[in-house]
Amino acid sequence: MELDDKLCYCFHVSKRKVINHIRVHKPRVASQVSECGGAGTGCGWCVPYLKKCFEAETNNENVENMPTAEEYEAQRAAFRITGNR
């Protein structure tokens, strides 16, 4: 997943926006990332990915194990239909 790809499809929040929000606002817990344009408060699909971004940024690491934008979109579409991750 590239920086300008959507991380939160419900509120159209990109990975870049989430990373920058974490760097600038320094949330103390992962749930505070939702203050970035409401990310994670819609369908909930992106919450595990928001947590990965939060943990990586707070530990000064790169975000790992992120799917490509195409894989991410397909997985989210399946989640919306079945409700299963």
PDB file with one MODEL, atoms N, CA, C and O in Angstrom:
MODEL        1
ATOM      1  N   MET A   1       0.842  -1.175   0.000  1.00  0.00           N
ATOM      2  CA  MET A   1       0.000   0.000   0.000  1.00  0.00           C
ATOM      3  C   MET A   1       0.890   1.241   0.000  1.00  0.00           C
ATOM      4  O   MET A   1       1.813   1.364   0.805  1.00  0.00           O
ATOM      5  N   GLU A   2       0.594   2.149  -0.913  1.00  0.00           N
ATOM      6  CA  GLU A   2       1.351   3.389  -1.026  1.00  0.00           C
ATOM      7  C   GLU A   2       0.757   4.456  -0.101  1.00  0.00           C
ATOM      8  O   GLU A   2      -0.370   4.312   0.372  1.00  0.00           O
ATOM      9  N   LEU A   3       1.506   5.509   0.149  1.00  0.00           N
ATOM     10  CA  LEU A   3       1.072   6.556   1.072  1.00  0.00           C
ATOM     11  C   LEU A   3      -0.233   7.239   0.657  1.00  0.00           C
ATOM     12  O   LEU A   3      -1.027   7.616   1.519  1.00  0.00           O
ATOM     13  N   ASP A   4      -0.466   7.403  -0.635  1.00  0.00           N
ATOM     14  CA  ASP A   4      -1.663   8.110  -1.074  1.00  0.00           C
ATOM     15  C   ASP A   4      -2.864   7.205  -1.298  1.00  0.00           C
ATOM     16  O   ASP A   4      -3.915   7.676  -1.732  1.00  0.00           O
ATOM     17  N   ASP A   5      -2.730   5.915  -1.010  1.00  0.00           N
ATOM     18  CA  ASP A   5      -3.858   4.994  -1.115  1.00  0.00           C
ATOM     19  C   ASP A   5      -4.784   5.182   0.083  1.00  0.00           C
ATOM     20  O   ASP A   5      -4.342   5.536   1.176  1.00  0.00           O
ATOM     21  N   LYS A   6      -6.077   4.940  -0.141  1.00  0.00           N
ATOM     22  CA  LYS A   6      -7.051   5.087   0.939  1.00  0.00           C
ATOM     23  C   LYS A   6      -6.852   3.988   1.968  1.00  0.00           C
ATOM     24  O   LYS A   6      -6.721   2.811   1.633  1.00  0.00           O
ATOM     25  N   LEU A   7      -6.834   4.394   3.212  1.00  0.00           N
ATOM     26  CA  LEU A   7      -6.785   3.449   4.315  1.00  0.00           C
ATOM     27  C   LEU A   7      -8.190   3.283   4.878  1.00  0.00           C
ATOM     28  O   LEU A   7      -8.602   2.176   5.225  1.00  0.00           O
ATOM     29  N   CYS A   8      -8.919   4.388   4.967  1.00  0.00           N
ATOM     30  CA  CYS A   8     -10.306   4.370   5.441  1.00  0.00           C
ATOM     31  C   CYS A   8     -11.206   4.744   4.261  1.00  0.00           C
ATOM     32  O   CYS A   8     -11.256   5.902   3.848  1.00  0.00           O
ATOM     33  N   TYR A   9     -11.906   3.759   3.733  1.00  0.00           N
ATOM     34  CA  TYR A   9     -12.784   4.000   2.590  1.00  0.00           C
ATOM     35  C   TYR A   9     -14.057   4.745   2.983  1.00  0.00           C
ATOM     36  O   TYR A   9     -14.609   5.491   2.174  1.00  0.00           O
ATOM     37  N   CYS A  10     -14.521   4.555   4.191  1.00  0.00           N
ATOM     38  CA  CYS A  10     -15.760   5.230   4.618  1.00  0.00           C
ATOM     39  C   CYS A  10     -15.600   6.747   4.604  1.00  0.00           C
ATOM     40  O   CYS A  10     -16.510   7.466   4.192  1.00  0.00           O
ATOM     41  N   PHE A  11     -14.443   7.234   5.055  1.00  0.00           N
ATOM     42  CA  PHE A  11     -14.226   8.676   5.170  1.00  0.00           C
ATOM     43  C   PHE A  11     -13.100   9.182   4.267  1.00  0.00           C
ATOM     44  O   PHE A  11     -12.642  10.316   4.406  1.00  0.00           O
ATOM     45  N   HIS A  12     -12.657   8.318   3.333  1.00  0.00           N
ATOM     46  CA  HIS A  12     -11.660   8.697   2.322  1.00  0.00           C
ATOM     47  C   HIS A  12     -10.378   9.260   2.940  1.00  0.00           C
ATOM     48  O   HIS A  12      -9.894  10.316   2.531  1.00  0.00           O
ATOM     49  N   VAL A  13      -9.839   8.550   3.924  1.00  0.00           N
ATOM     50  CA  VAL A  13      -8.615   8.974   4.612  1.00  0.00           C
ATOM     51  C   VAL A  13      -7.454   8.135   4.085  1.00  0.00           C
ATOM     52  O   VAL A  13      -7.491   6.905   4.129  1.00  0.00           O
ATOM     53  N   SER A  14      -6.435   8.807   3.592  1.00  0.00           N
ATOM     54  CA  SER A  14      -5.277   8.105   3.030  1.00  0.00           C
ATOM     55  C   SER A  14      -4.306   7.658   4.125  1.00  0.00           C
ATOM     56  O   SER A  14      -4.342   8.140   5.258  1.00  0.00           O
ATOM     57  N   LYS A  15      -3.449   6.731   3.748  1.00  0.00           N
ATOM     58  CA  LYS A  15      -2.403   6.268   4.663  1.00  0.00           C
ATOM     59  C   LYS A  15      -1.489   7.437   5.026  1.00  0.00           C
ATOM     60  O   LYS A  15      -1.063   7.554   6.175  1.00  0.00           O
ATOM     61  N   ARG A  16      -1.184   8.305   4.057  1.00  0.00           N
ATOM     62  CA  ARG A  16      -0.337   9.468   4.318  1.00  0.00           C
ATOM     63  C   ARG A  16      -0.957  10.362   5.391  1.00  0.00           C
ATOM     64  O   ARG A  16      -0.259  10.830   6.291  1.00  0.00           O
ATOM     65  N   LYS A  17      -2.256  10.596   5.297  1.00  0.00           N
ATOM     66  CA  LYS A  17      -2.925  11.464   6.262  1.00  0.00           C
ATOM     67  C   LYS A  17      -2.870  10.856   7.660  1.00  0.00           C
ATOM     68  O   LYS A  17      -2.651  11.565   8.642  1.00  0.00           O
ATOM     69  N   VAL A  18      -3.069   9.551   7.748  1.00  0.00           N
ATOM     70  CA  VAL A  18      -3.008   8.866   9.048  1.00  0.00           C
ATOM     71  C   VAL A  18      -1.604   8.968   9.635  1.00  0.00           C
ATOM     72  O   VAL A  18      -1.438   9.312  10.805  1.00  0.00           O
ATOM     73  N   ILE A  19      -0.595   8.667   8.820  1.00  0.00           N
ATOM     74  CA  ILE A  19       0.796   8.728   9.297  1.00  0.00           C
ATOM     75  C   ILE A  19       1.139  10.140   9.764  1.00  0.00           C
ATOM     76  O   ILE A  19       1.718  10.318  10.836  1.00  0.00           O
ATOM     77  N   ASN A  20       0.786  11.136   8.968  1.00  0.00           N
ATOM     78  CA  ASN A  20       1.072  12.526   9.348  1.00  0.00           C
ATOM     79  C   ASN A  20       0.316  12.925  10.607  1.00  0.00           C
ATOM     80  O   ASN A  20       0.856  13.636  11.454  1.00  0.00           O
ATOM     81  N   HIS A  21      -0.919  12.479  10.739  1.00  0.00           N
ATOM     82  CA  HIS A  21      -1.704  12.778  11.944  1.00  0.00           C
ATOM     83  C   HIS A  21      -0.999  12.210  13.186  1.00  0.00           C
ATOM     84  O   HIS A  21      -0.891  12.876  14.215  1.00  0.00           O
ATOM     85  N   ILE A  22      -0.532  10.986  13.064  1.00  0.00           N
ATOM     86  CA  ILE A  22       0.160  10.352  14.197  1.00  0.00           C
ATOM     87  C   ILE A  22       1.438  11.114  14.539  1.00  0.00           C
ATOM     88  O   ILE A  22       1.739  11.341  15.711  1.00  0.00           O
ATOM     89  N   ARG A  23       2.182  11.504  13.518  1.00  0.00           N
ATOM     90  CA  ARG A  23       3.441  12.227  13.750  1.00  0.00           C
ATOM     91  C   ARG A  23       3.212  13.609  14.354  1.00  0.00           C
ATOM     92  O   ARG A  23       3.962  14.029  15.235  1.00  0.00           O
ATOM     93  N   VAL A  24       2.194  14.313  13.896  1.00  0.00           N
ATOM     94  CA  VAL A  24       1.949  15.685  14.354  1.00  0.00           C
ATOM     95  C   VAL A  24       1.236  15.717  15.704  1.00  0.00           C
ATOM     96  O   VAL A  24       1.649  16.447  16.605  1.00  0.00           O
ATOM     97  N   HIS A  25       0.170  14.931  15.850  1.00  0.00           N
ATOM     98  CA  HIS A  25      -0.673  15.007  17.046  1.00  0.00           C
ATOM     99  C   HIS A  25      -0.250  14.054  18.157  1.00  0.00           C
ATOM    100  O   HIS A  25      -0.682  14.197  19.301  1.00  0.00           O
ATOM    101  N   LYS A  26       0.594  13.083  17.822  1.00  0.00           N
ATOM    102  CA  LYS A  26       1.130  12.134  18.799  1.00  0.00           C
ATOM    103  C   LYS A  26       0.049  11.565  19.737  1.00  0.00           C
ATOM    104  O   LYS A  26       0.104  11.779  20.948  1.00  0.00           O
ATOM    105  N   PRO A  27      -0.926  10.845  19.174  1.00  0.00           N
ATOM    106  CA  PRO A  27      -1.953  10.245  20.022  1.00  0.00           C
ATOM    107  C   PRO A  27      -1.323   9.280  21.019  1.00  0.00           C
ATOM    108  O   PRO A  27      -0.334   8.612  20.715  1.00  0.00           O
ATOM    109  N   ARG A  28      -1.909   9.215  22.211  1.00  0.00           N
ATOM    110  CA  ARG A  28      -1.331   8.364  23.253  1.00  0.00           C
ATOM    111  C   ARG A  28      -1.792   6.916  23.126  1.00  0.00           C
ATOM    112  O   ARG A  28      -1.095   6.003  23.569  1.00  0.00           O
ATOM    113  N   VAL A  29      -2.957   6.700  22.527  1.00  0.00           N
ATOM    114  CA  VAL A  29      -3.465   5.347  22.299  1.00  0.00           C
ATOM    115  C   VAL A  29      -3.978   5.253  20.867  1.00  0.00           C
ATOM    116  O   VAL A  29      -4.340   6.261  20.260  1.00  0.00           O
ATOM    117  N   ALA A  30      -4.006   4.048  20.339  1.00  0.00           N
ATOM    118  CA  ALA A  30      -4.392   3.837  18.941  1.00  0.00           C
ATOM    119  C   ALA A  30      -5.792   4.352  18.634  1.00  0.00           C
ATOM    120  O   ALA A  30      -6.037   4.827  17.525  1.00  0.00           O
ATOM    121  N   SER A  31      -6.702   4.272  19.575  1.00  0.00           N
ATOM    122  CA  SER A  31      -8.080   4.712  19.319  1.00  0.00           C
ATOM    123  C   SER A  31      -8.174   6.204  19.013  1.00  0.00           C
ATOM    124  O   SER A  31      -9.148   6.649  18.406  1.00  0.00           O
ATOM    125  N   GLN A  32      -7.183   6.974  19.424  1.00  0.00           N
ATOM    126  CA  GLN A  32      -7.197   8.409  19.146  1.00  0.00           C
ATOM    127  C   GLN A  32      -6.891   8.720  17.682  1.00  0.00           C
ATOM    128  O   GLN A  32      -7.051   9.863  17.252  1.00  0.00           O
ATOM    129  N   VAL A  33      -6.460   7.739  16.922  1.00  0.00           N
ATOM    130  CA  VAL A  33      -6.227   7.940  15.489  1.00  0.00           C
ATOM    131  C   VAL A  33      -7.553   8.247  14.787  1.00  0.00           C
ATOM    132  O   VAL A  33      -7.560   8.826  13.701  1.00  0.00           O
ATOM    133  N   SER A  34      -8.658   7.864  15.397  1.00  0.00           N
ATOM    134  CA  SER A  34      -9.974   8.154  14.809  1.00  0.00           C
ATOM    135  C   SER A  34     -10.226   9.656  14.690  1.00  0.00           C
ATOM    136  O   SER A  34     -11.118  10.077  13.953  1.00  0.00           O
ATOM    137  N   GLU A  35      -9.456  10.461  15.403  1.00  0.00           N
ATOM    138  CA  GLU A  35      -9.575  11.914  15.297  1.00  0.00           C
ATOM    139  C   GLU A  35      -9.055  12.415  13.953  1.00  0.00           C
ATOM    140  O   GLU A  35      -9.202  13.593  13.626  1.00  0.00           O
ATOM    141  N   CYS A  36      -8.456  11.535  13.187  1.00  0.00           N
ATOM    142  CA  CYS A  36      -7.956  11.869  11.843  1.00  0.00           C
ATOM    143  C   CYS A  36      -9.084  11.629  10.845  1.00  0.00           C
ATOM    144  O   CYS A  36      -9.155  10.568  10.224  1.00  0.00           O
ATOM    145  N   GLY A  37      -9.943  12.591  10.698  1.00  0.00           N
ATOM    146  CA  GLY A  37     -11.018  12.512   9.717  1.00  0.00           C
ATOM    147  C   GLY A  37     -12.048  11.444   9.980  1.00  0.00           C
ATOM    148  O   GLY A  37     -12.791  11.075   9.070  1.00  0.00           O
ATOM    149  N   GLY A  38     -12.119  10.930  11.202  1.00  0.00           N
ATOM    150  CA  GLY A  38     -13.089   9.894  11.535  1.00  0.00           C
ATOM    151  C   GLY A  38     -12.644   8.493  11.154  1.00  0.00           C
ATOM    152  O   GLY A  38     -13.433   7.550  11.230  1.00  0.00           O
ATOM    153  N   ALA A  39     -11.394   8.345  10.747  1.00  0.00           N
ATOM    154  CA  ALA A  39     -10.898   7.036  10.312  1.00  0.00           C
ATOM    155  C   ALA A  39     -11.204   5.959  11.343  1.00  0.00           C
ATOM    156  O   ALA A  39     -10.956   6.137  12.536  1.00  0.00           O
ATOM    157  N   GLY A  40     -11.738   4.855  10.875  1.00  0.00           N
ATOM    158  CA  GLY A  40     -12.023   3.719  11.741  1.00  0.00           C
ATOM    159  C   GLY A  40     -13.375   3.752  12.416  1.00  0.00           C
ATOM    160  O   GLY A  40     -13.720   2.812  13.132  1.00  0.00           O
ATOM    161  N   THR A  41     -14.152   4.799  12.214  1.00  0.00           N
ATOM    162  CA  THR A  41     -15.436   4.902  12.905  1.00  0.00           C
ATOM    163  C   THR A  41     -16.624   4.532  12.027  1.00  0.00           C
ATOM    164  O   THR A  41     -17.768   4.597  12.478  1.00  0.00           O
ATOM    165  N   GLY A  42     -16.371   4.147  10.785  1.00  0.00           N
ATOM    166  CA  GLY A  42     -17.446   3.750   9.881  1.00  0.00           C
ATOM    167  C   GLY A  42     -17.703   2.261  10.013  1.00  0.00           C
ATOM    168  O   GLY A  42     -18.261   1.807  11.012  1.00  0.00           O
ATOM    169  N   CYS A  43     -17.298   1.504   9.009  1.00  0.00           N
ATOM    170  CA  CYS A  43     -17.555   0.060   8.989  1.00  0.00           C
ATOM    171  C   CYS A  43     -16.607  -0.718   9.902  1.00  0.00           C
ATOM    172  O   CYS A  43     -16.907  -1.849  10.284  1.00  0.00           O
ATOM    173  N   GLY A  44     -15.462  -0.118  10.254  1.00  0.00           N
ATOM    174  CA  GLY A  44     -14.509  -0.776  11.150  1.00  0.00           C
ATOM    175  C   GLY A  44     -13.443  -1.604  10.460  1.00  0.00           C
ATOM    176  O   GLY A  44     -12.536  -2.118  11.115  1.00  0.00           O
ATOM    177  N   TRP A  45     -13.541  -1.741   9.141  1.00  0.00           N
ATOM    178  CA  TRP A  45     -12.568  -2.551   8.407  1.00  0.00           C
ATOM    179  C   TRP A  45     -11.138  -2.096   8.636  1.00  0.00           C
ATOM    180  O   TRP A  45     -10.250  -2.935   8.789  1.00  0.00           O
ATOM    181  N   CYS A  46     -10.891  -0.815   8.663  1.00  0.00           N
ATOM    182  CA  CYS A  46      -9.518  -0.302   8.694  1.00  0.00           C
ATOM    183  C   CYS A  46      -8.902  -0.274  10.093  1.00  0.00           C
ATOM    184  O   CYS A  46      -7.713   0.015  10.221  1.00  0.00           O
ATOM    185  N   VAL A  47      -9.650  -0.557  11.117  1.00  0.00           N
ATOM    186  CA  VAL A  47      -9.145  -0.448  12.489  1.00  0.00           C
ATOM    187  C   VAL A  47      -7.854  -1.230  12.714  1.00  0.00           C
ATOM    188  O   VAL A  47      -6.925  -0.670  13.297  1.00  0.00           O
ATOM    189  N   PRO A  48      -7.737  -2.498  12.286  1.00  0.00           N
ATOM    190  CA  PRO A  48      -6.467  -3.205  12.492  1.00  0.00           C
ATOM    191  C   PRO A  48      -5.298  -2.536  11.768  1.00  0.00           C
ATOM    192  O   PRO A  48      -4.170  -2.559  12.261  1.00  0.00           O
ATOM    193  N   TYR A  49      -5.559  -1.946  10.612  1.00  0.00           N
ATOM    194  CA  TYR A  49      -4.514  -1.275   9.857  1.00  0.00           C
ATOM    195  C   TYR A  49      -4.135   0.055  10.512  1.00  0.00           C
ATOM    196  O   TYR A  49      -2.969   0.447  10.495  1.00  0.00           O
ATOM    197  N   LEU A  50      -5.111   0.739  11.081  1.00  0.00           N
ATOM    198  CA  LEU A  50      -4.828   1.966  11.819  1.00  0.00           C
ATOM    199  C   LEU A  50      -3.950   1.655  13.032  1.00  0.00           C
ATOM    200  O   LEU A  50      -3.032   2.407  13.356  1.00  0.00           O
ATOM    201  N   LYS A  51      -4.243   0.544  13.693  1.00  0.00           N
ATOM    202  CA  LYS A  51      -3.439   0.126  14.836  1.00  0.00           C
ATOM    203  C   LYS A  51      -2.007  -0.194  14.409  1.00  0.00           C
ATOM    204  O   LYS A  51      -1.055   0.148  15.111  1.00  0.00           O
ATOM    205  N   LYS A  52      -1.856  -0.859  13.244  1.00  0.00           N
ATOM    206  CA  LYS A  52      -0.512  -1.157  12.737  1.00  0.00           C
ATOM    207  C   LYS A  52       0.259   0.128  12.481  1.00  0.00           C
ATOM    208  O   LYS A  52       1.435   0.235  12.829  1.00  0.00           O
ATOM    209  N   CYS A  53      -0.397   1.089  11.879  1.00  0.00           N
ATOM    210  CA  CYS A  53       0.254   2.379  11.602  1.00  0.00           C
ATOM    211  C   CYS A  53       0.648   3.063  12.903  1.00  0.00           C
ATOM    212  O   CYS A  53       1.754   3.590  13.018  1.00  0.00           O
ATOM    213  N   PHE A  54      -0.250   3.056  13.881  1.00  0.00           N
ATOM    214  CA  PHE A  54       0.020   3.681  15.173  1.00  0.00           C
ATOM    215  C   PHE A  54       1.222   3.020  15.848  1.00  0.00           C
ATOM    216  O   PHE A  54       2.136   3.702  16.312  1.00  0.00           O
ATOM    217  N   GLU A  55       1.211   1.699  15.897  1.00  0.00           N
ATOM    218  CA  GLU A  55       2.296   0.980  16.563  1.00  0.00           C
ATOM    219  C   GLU A  55       3.629   1.196  15.850  1.00  0.00           C
ATOM    220  O   GLU A  55       4.658   1.385  16.499  1.00  0.00           O
ATOM    221  N   ALA A  56       3.613   1.170  14.533  1.00  0.00           N
ATOM    222  CA  ALA A  56       4.851   1.370  13.779  1.00  0.00           C
ATOM    223  C   ALA A  56       5.402   2.775  14.001  1.00  0.00           C
ATOM    224  O   ALA A  56       6.603   2.942  14.214  1.00  0.00           O
ATOM    225  N   GLU A  57       4.549   3.772  13.955  1.00  0.00           N
ATOM    226  CA  GLU A  57       5.003   5.156  14.129  1.00  0.00           C
ATOM    227  C   GLU A  57       5.479   5.416  15.555  1.00  0.00           C
ATOM    228  O   GLU A  57       6.473   6.116  15.749  1.00  0.00           O
ATOM    229  N   THR A  58       4.797   4.873  16.547  1.00  0.00           N
ATOM    230  CA  THR A  58       5.220   5.114  17.926  1.00  0.00           C
ATOM    231  C   THR A  58       6.509   4.375  18.261  1.00  0.00           C
ATOM    232  O   THR A  58       7.207   4.740  19.207  1.00  0.00           O
ATOM    233  N   ASN A  59       6.829   3.332  17.486  1.00  0.00           N
ATOM    234  CA  ASN A  59       8.070   2.587  17.690  1.00  0.00           C
ATOM    235  C   ASN A  59       9.135   2.947  16.661  1.00  0.00           C
ATOM    236  O   ASN A  59      10.164   2.277  16.569  1.00  0.00           O
ATOM    237  N   ASN A  60       8.889   4.008  15.882  1.00  0.00           N
ATOM    238  CA  ASN A  60       9.819   4.456  14.837  1.00  0.00           C
ATOM    239  C   ASN A  60      10.198   3.325  13.880  1.00  0.00           C
ATOM    240  O   ASN A  60      11.372   3.142  13.557  1.00  0.00           O
ATOM    241  N   GLU A  61       9.200   2.574  13.433  1.00  0.00           N
ATOM    242  CA  GLU A  61       9.406   1.476  12.497  1.00  0.00           C
ATOM    243  C   GLU A  61       8.593   1.732  11.243  1.00  0.00           C
ATOM    244  O   GLU A  61       7.755   2.633  11.206  1.00  0.00           O
ATOM    245  N   ASN A  62       8.846   0.938  10.221  1.00  0.00           N
ATOM    246  CA  ASN A  62       8.032   0.985   9.018  1.00  0.00           C
ATOM    247  C   ASN A  62       6.803   0.106   9.222  1.00  0.00           C
ATOM    248  O   ASN A  62       6.853  -0.893   9.940  1.00  0.00           O
ATOM    249  N   VAL A  63       5.702   0.487   8.583  1.00  0.00           N
ATOM    250  CA  VAL A  63       4.497  -0.326   8.642  1.00  0.00           C
ATOM    251  C   VAL A  63       4.737  -1.553   7.778  1.00  0.00           C
ATOM    252  O   VAL A  63       5.070  -1.436   6.599  1.00  0.00           O
ATOM    253  N   GLU A  64       4.568  -2.730   8.369  1.00  0.00           N
ATOM    254  CA  GLU A  64       4.831  -3.959   7.637  1.00  0.00           C
ATOM    255  C   GLU A  64       3.551  -4.758   7.450  1.00  0.00           C
ATOM    256  O   GLU A  64       2.544  -4.525   8.118  1.00  0.00           O
ATOM    257  N   ASN A  65       3.619  -5.702   6.527  1.00  0.00           N
ATOM    258  CA  ASN A  65       2.510  -6.610   6.242  1.00  0.00           C
ATOM    259  C   ASN A  65       1.235  -5.900   5.801  1.00  0.00           C
ATOM    260  O   ASN A  65       0.130  -6.316   6.147  1.00  0.00           O
ATOM    261  N   MET A  66       1.400  -4.834   5.039  1.00  0.00           N
ATOM    262  CA  MET A  66       0.243  -4.144   4.487  1.00  0.00           C
ATOM    263  C   MET A  66      -0.017  -4.705   3.092  1.00  0.00           C
ATOM    264  O   MET A  66       0.921  -4.869   2.311  1.00  0.00           O
ATOM    265  N   PRO A  67      -1.258  -4.999   2.772  1.00  0.00           N
ATOM    266  CA  PRO A  67      -1.558  -5.487   1.423  1.00  0.00           C
ATOM    267  C   PRO A  67      -1.397  -4.376   0.391  1.00  0.00           C
ATOM    268  O   PRO A  67      -1.307  -3.199   0.739  1.00  0.00           O
ATOM    269  N   THR A  68      -1.361  -4.762  -0.871  1.00  0.00           N
ATOM    270  CA  THR A  68      -1.355  -3.751  -1.923  1.00  0.00           C
ATOM    271  C   THR A  68      -2.717  -3.061  -1.920  1.00  0.00           C
ATOM    272  O   THR A  68      -3.663  -3.551  -1.304  1.00  0.00           O
ATOM    273  N   ALA A  69      -2.813  -1.939  -2.597  1.00  0.00           N
ATOM    274  CA  ALA A  69      -4.081  -1.212  -2.652  1.00  0.00           C
ATOM    275  C   ALA A  69      -5.182  -2.081  -3.256  1.00  0.00           C
ATOM    276  O   ALA A  69      -6.325  -2.041  -2.800  1.00  0.00           O
ATOM    277  N   GLU A  70      -4.845  -2.858  -4.268  1.00  0.00           N
ATOM    278  CA  GLU A  70      -5.831  -3.722  -4.923  1.00  0.00           C
ATOM    279  C   GLU A  70      -6.292  -4.833  -3.986  1.00  0.00           C
ATOM    280  O   GLU A  70      -7.486  -5.120  -3.899  1.00  0.00           O
ATOM    281  N   GLU A  71      -5.349  -5.457  -3.289  1.00  0.00           N
ATOM    282  CA  GLU A  71      -5.696  -6.515  -2.333  1.00  0.00           C
ATOM    283  C   GLU A  71      -6.552  -5.949  -1.201  1.00  0.00           C
ATOM    284  O   GLU A  71      -7.534  -6.562  -0.784  1.00  0.00           O
ATOM    285  N   TYR A  72      -6.167  -4.782  -0.718  1.00  0.00           N
ATOM    286  CA  TYR A  72      -6.881  -4.139   0.377  1.00  0.00           C
ATOM    287  C   TYR A  72      -8.328  -3.848  -0.029  1.00  0.00           C
ATOM    288  O   TYR A  72      -9.258  -4.117   0.732  1.00  0.00           O
ATOM    289  N   GLU A  73      -8.509  -3.303  -1.223  1.00  0.00           N
ATOM    290  CA  GLU A  73      -9.851  -2.978  -1.703  1.00  0.00           C
ATOM    291  C   GLU A  73     -10.695  -4.244  -1.871  1.00  0.00           C
ATOM    292  O   GLU A  73     -11.872  -4.253  -1.512  1.00  0.00           O
ATOM    293  N   ALA A  74     -10.105  -5.306  -2.410  1.00  0.00           N
ATOM    294  CA  ALA A  74     -10.825  -6.564  -2.595  1.00  0.00           C
ATOM    295  C   ALA A  74     -11.199  -7.190  -1.255  1.00  0.00           C
ATOM    296  O   ALA A  74     -12.307  -7.703  -1.096  1.00  0.00           O
ATOM    297  N   GLN A  75     -10.279  -7.150  -0.293  1.00  0.00           N
ATOM    298  CA  GLN A  75     -10.559  -7.704   1.034  1.00  0.00           C
ATOM    299  C   GLN A  75     -11.663  -6.918   1.727  1.00  0.00           C
ATOM    300  O   GLN A  75     -12.516  -7.500   2.397  1.00  0.00           O
ATOM    301  N   ARG A  76     -11.648  -5.594   1.569  1.00  0.00           N
ATOM    302  CA  ARG A  76     -12.687  -4.764   2.174  1.00  0.00           C
ATOM    303  C   ARG A  76     -14.041  -5.048   1.528  1.00  0.00           C
ATOM    304  O   ARG A  76     -15.058  -5.109   2.219  1.00  0.00           O
ATOM    305  N   ALA A  77     -14.060  -5.220   0.216  1.00  0.00           N
ATOM    306  CA  ALA A  77     -15.308  -5.521  -0.478  1.00  0.00           C
ATOM    307  C   ALA A  77     -15.896  -6.832   0.036  1.00  0.00           C
ATOM    308  O   ALA A  77     -17.103  -6.925   0.261  1.00  0.00           O
ATOM    309  N   ALA A  78     -15.048  -7.847   0.223  1.00  0.00           N
ATOM    310  CA  ALA A  78     -15.514  -9.123   0.760  1.00  0.00           C
ATOM    311  C   ALA A  78     -16.008  -8.951   2.194  1.00  0.00           C
ATOM    312  O   ALA A  78     -17.006  -9.560   2.581  1.00  0.00           O
ATOM    313  N   PHE A  79     -15.331  -8.141   2.972  1.00  0.00           N
ATOM    314  CA  PHE A  79     -15.742  -7.868   4.351  1.00  0.00           C
ATOM    315  C   PHE A  79     -17.122  -7.214   4.387  1.00  0.00           C
ATOM    316  O   PHE A  79     -17.948  -7.557   5.233  1.00  0.00           O
ATOM    317  N   ARG A  80     -17.374  -6.278   3.478  1.00  0.00           N
ATOM    318  CA  ARG A  80     -18.651  -5.582   3.435  1.00  0.00           C
ATOM    319  C   ARG A  80     -19.805  -6.540   3.116  1.00  0.00           C
ATOM    320  O   ARG A  80     -20.930  -6.341   3.574  1.00  0.00           O
ATOM    321  N   ILE A  81     -19.515  -7.580   2.327  1.00  0.00           N
ATOM    322  CA  ILE A  81     -20.548  -8.547   1.945  1.00  0.00           C
ATOM    323  C   ILE A  81     -20.781  -9.563   3.055  1.00  0.00           C
ATOM    324  O   ILE A  81     -21.923  -9.854   3.411  1.00  0.00           O
ATOM    325  N   THR A  82     -19.679 -10.106   3.604  1.00  0.00           N
ATOM    326  CA  THR A  82     -19.799 -11.206   4.566  1.00  0.00           C
ATOM    327  C   THR A  82     -19.725 -10.764   6.022  1.00  0.00           C
ATOM    328  O   THR A  82     -20.281 -11.422   6.902  1.00  0.00           O
ATOM    329  N   GLY A  83     -19.037  -9.643   6.280  1.00  0.00           N
ATOM    330  CA  GLY A  83     -18.835  -9.213   7.661  1.00  0.00           C
ATOM    331  C   GLY A  83     -17.690  -9.944   8.349  1.00  0.00           C
ATOM    332  O   GLY A  83     -17.449  -9.756   9.542  1.00  0.00           O
ATOM    333  N   ASN A  84     -16.986 -10.778   7.590  1.00  0.00           N
ATOM    334  CA  ASN A  84     -15.862 -11.550   8.140  1.00  0.00           C
ATOM    335  C   ASN A  84     -14.538 -11.011   7.614  1.00  0.00           C
ATOM    336  O   ASN A  84     -14.428 -10.651   6.442  1.00  0.00           O
ATOM    337  N   ARG A  85     -13.553 -10.958   8.470  1.00  0.00           N
ATOM    338  CA  ARG A  85     -12.207 -10.525   8.058  1.00  0.00           C
ATOM    339  C   ARG A  85     -11.497 -11.656   7.390  1.00  0.00           C
ATOM    340  O   ARG A  85     -10.351 -11.502   6.967  1.00  0.00           O
TER     341      ARG A  85
ENDMDL
END
